[in-house]
Amino acid sequence: MAAAVCLAALAAGLTGCGSSHKAAPPAKPAPSSPDSAGLHGLVPEPLPVKPSFTLRDTSGQPYSFAAATRGKLTYLFFGYTHCPDACPATMGNLAYALRLQSAAVRRQIAVVFVTVDPKRDSGPVIRTWLNHYNRSFVGLTGTPAQIAAVEREAGIPPAPPVSKGASAAYQVAHSSILFAYSPDDRAHVVYATGFKPADYAHDAPLLLRFHD
């Protein structure tokens, strides 16, 4: 049974990458409901609505998130390619979970990664990094202001600006929430640090059942 959580509290508890951030404490199980029964992920209250935004993809072309992912189970994650922990773990776990699905299920899934470090994460850098996990994963970038606006629309704290004097090895604090938007454009579950590929794989076919 999934656990119900407040998205704002979860977001606040998961900021920070490559530092001493900790996952939010386990939430108490919520009563079984059509939205939560059988799911392994955390059920946010209220259910987040899929944001509608346009950023540049790794080839430099405009990518309309809502239009491009319409009717799919869409995973959305904000991170950066130099991240030492949460980002590679999340992308790797997702890639493995997708390999556990049938081809029919995989065709109904989109994975979108939005960089919070546009200074270093050019389109080619993101594309090369994502290809290590799955060539179908979509990478997006934009100006810091555009990315911060998308984070706010998704309901998480924007990544703090990076000091201009930061060395090339700087780290960026960011949310480690993974959103999973069903075809009805609602995130019936979100995931935090600590979830495994088996959790994603278990939930995916169930999440595809939520339609308008």
N, C-alpha and C positions, 0 to 999 in steps of 0.2 A: 504494500500500500504506500502511496506517495505521502509526503508530508507537506502541509500547507505552511507557506512562509510569506512574510511581507517582503516584497521585492526591494524596497528602500533599505530595510535593515540588512538584507543579504548583500546588497551592493556596497553598503558602507563597510561591511565586515570583510570584504574580499579585495579591497584595493591594495595595490602594491605588488610588484613583480621583481623577483630577484632580491627581495628583502626579507624581513621577518614576518610577512603577512601570514595570517592563519585563516583557515576556513571557519565559517560561522558555525556555532554549535548546532548539533542536530536538533531539528524542530520536532515538536511532539506530533505524533500521527494525527491527521485530521479524520473526521468521520468519512466513511466510504461514500463516494458520489460518482455519477457518471463520468465526471471529468478526471477523477483521481484513481478510481478502482483499477488496481493491477499495474499502475505505472511505477517505475523506480525513481524517476526524477522528482524534484521538489515542485509542488504546485503553488505558484505565486497567487497572492490575493491582493488586488484583483488581477485577472489574467491580462498580461500585457498585449497590446494591439501591435501588429506588425507595423513598423515605421515605414513611411514613404519618403524616399530620398534618392538623389542621384549623385554619384561620385564617379571618378574615373577608374576604369579597370586597368589591368596590367599592360594592356596594349595602348592605353591612353584614350580609349573611347568612353563616352558617357554610359553609365550603367544605372538604369532605373531599377532599384531594388524591388519595389512592389510589383512592377510589370514583369520583370525577368523571372521572378520566383512565384508568380501567380499559380495557384493550384498545387503547389508542392509542399512537402515538409521541408522547411528551411531552417538551417542552423546558422546563427549569427554570432560572431565572436569578435571582440575588439582586442588587439594585441600588437606585437611588433616582432620583427624577424630576429632581433638580437636578444630577445627574451630568453633567459637561461632555464626557465622551469615551466610555468603554467601554459605558455603558448605552444611550445613543441609537444608537451604532454597532451594538451587538448586536441591538437591537429592529428597527432599520432593515434590517439585513442579513437577519434572519429574515423580516420582512415581504416583502422582495423575493424571497427564496428560495421562499416559499409561492406567490407569484404565478407562479412558473415550474412549479408542479406542476399536474397535472390536478385537476379538481374531486373526483374519486374519492379521490385521495391526500390532498387538503386536508381532507376530511371525517374522515380518520383521524388527524389531527394536533391536538395541544393545545399552546398556549404559555402558560406560567404565570410571572408576574413577581412576586417577593416583595420588598417594600420593606425596606431596612435602615435607613430613616429615617422611622419612624412619626410622629415629632414634626411633620414638615412634610407627609408624604405621607398625607393623609386619603383616604378612598375616592373622593370626587369628583375630587381632584387627580390620583390615579393613573389614574382612568378617562379624564379629559380628555387626559392625556399619552399613554396607550396608544392612544387613538383616532387619534392622529396617524400611527400605524403600521398598526394593524389592529384593527378593532372586536371581533374574536373573541378577542383576547388577554385572558387572565384576570389581574387584579391582586389581590394579597392583602396584608393587613396584620394586625398584632396588637400585643401589648405587646412591648417590647424583649426581655424574658425568653423569650416564646414564639418570637419570630423567631430568637433565638440558639439555642434548642433545636432548631429546624428546621435551621439551618445545621450544627449539630453532627451531627445525624442524617444529613444529606446528605454529611458528610465534609469540610467546609471550615471554616476558622477563622471564628468569629463576628465580625461587624463590631464594632470597639471602640466603647464608649459615647461619646456626644457630650457635651462639656462643657456644663453649663447656662449657662455664660457665653458660649457661642459666638454669634457674630453670625448674622444671617439668611443670610449667604452662605457659611456653613461647608460644608466638604466631608467626606465620609465614606469612610474606607478600607474596602474590601470585596473579596471574591474576584470575579474576572471570568471564572470558569469557567461555561460553558454546558453543562448536562447534557442528554443525549438518551436518554431511557428508552424502550426498545422495548416492544412489547406483552407481552413476557415479564417486564417489570418490572426489567430490567437496563439499565444505561447501557453499551452496547457501544462507544460513543465519547463523548468530551467535547471541547469546543472551547475554545480560548484566544484572546486578542487576536491578530488577524492573519488569522484565517480569513475567507473571503469568501462571499458568497451562493451562488456556484457550488459551493462545498464542501458547504454545507448542502443545496442542491438535489440534488446528486449522491447524497449519502448517504441522504436521506429514504426513497426507495423500498426501498433495501437494508435499512435499519433496521426497516422494517415487516415484514420477513420473519421476524424473530425472535419466535417464539411459544412459549408453554409447551408 
